[in-house]
């Protein structure tokens, strides 16, 4: 059998070489973390800035922050205060009857239970009940005036705050993949969120204290309940004037700022400022308790001296 010339089979085309990938798990994790932190700081900058501008620089009606409506002009606060005032006025009659019965049946040497002391206190309490909202607004106006002085006619504005530069868009782009710096910036954002929460709680607590002011005035009449009235006054003072004190701390921080770039020093300086501002309410509370303790000690010494004089007069 005669066959033709042998032809080799055609060669198969060469397959393209697949590109080789080198995956570094740690590098991927760093990229994910830095991207997430930048997005977190970028989103928080817009929301936190607006809330701080509403609550930080003055105490006004939060429903209309741009109009700067007085705090006590809100319909909810004023209407509830009038309701509590009516209830406290009715209770004042009961307090007067209790004082009358006690003055007849008691043989104690303590003059704080006599009608000569209770009746003037009761009349003053009724006057304070019906004038509680204007008096509270005067105190709020004093706080706003102090805040305006410490702000310094624009010296403290949203662009000059210690945390404004590290949270800005150009600063975040400059940070790049600096995970360490972005972590400190994220901690700063958490501190700002705590500061915002503190101011929302402060606003709500001020509203509650304004509504309860007539009851606090009535509690000051009887010696047994006057301690609760002092607690109301201390809580109101700390809650109200913490804003002016924090703005004073912020003014000093703005004046001393020496690095406004996205650097570790700037972030740590902003963290230190936030820490001091968050410590202000506790410091004011401690100071108020110290004053109350000193006043109470003075009263106890005075009562002991009066008893000693009375005993000596009786023995003589």
C-alpha angles and dihedrals in degrees: 000000000000116000130191126247115299114250119196117234115266115267117250116244113261114256116240113256113251115235114251118234124203110203119197108195093198092052092049090050092050091050091050092048095047092047092049093047092049091050090047094052093043093052094044093050093066098043100040093046093057094048093047091051088055098050109020106064101045146354109252138133103300091208090070106024096163094053093053093221113185114267096237093048091080112115095228096051095044095046094048091046090054090050093051090045091057091049092047091050089055090049090051089069090055090049090052091051091049090051091050093050092046093050090053099044102033122088096182122134091225106114093197090082097054124105091242088067102031099049096056089046090050093050090049090048092053090050091049091048093059094040096043097107096050091045092049091049089052089055090048090050089053090052091048091050091052090047090052091051092050093045087056103213096299100334087117109045132145092267095054099048114121092243096045098082098046090049097047122114097246090048092052091049090049091052089063111167096346096135094179093055093044091052091056089047091052090051088052090053090052089052090052090050089053090050091051090049090050091054093048089051089047092053092049093046091050089054091051092048092050091053092047094046095101091054090049089054091052093047089060092067101073121053091227093059102032090094090065090052090053090050089053091050092048093048092047093049094049093044094048103041097041086086096058091045092050091049089053089054089047092050091053090048092051091048093050098043109125102169119047097168130099095274134129091250092055092049093048090048090053090048090052090051092050091048092054092046092051090050093055098085092051092048092050091048092052090049091050091050091050091053091048091049091050091048091048092050090051091051092049091051090049092051091048090051092050091050091049091051091048092050092049091048091050094048092048 
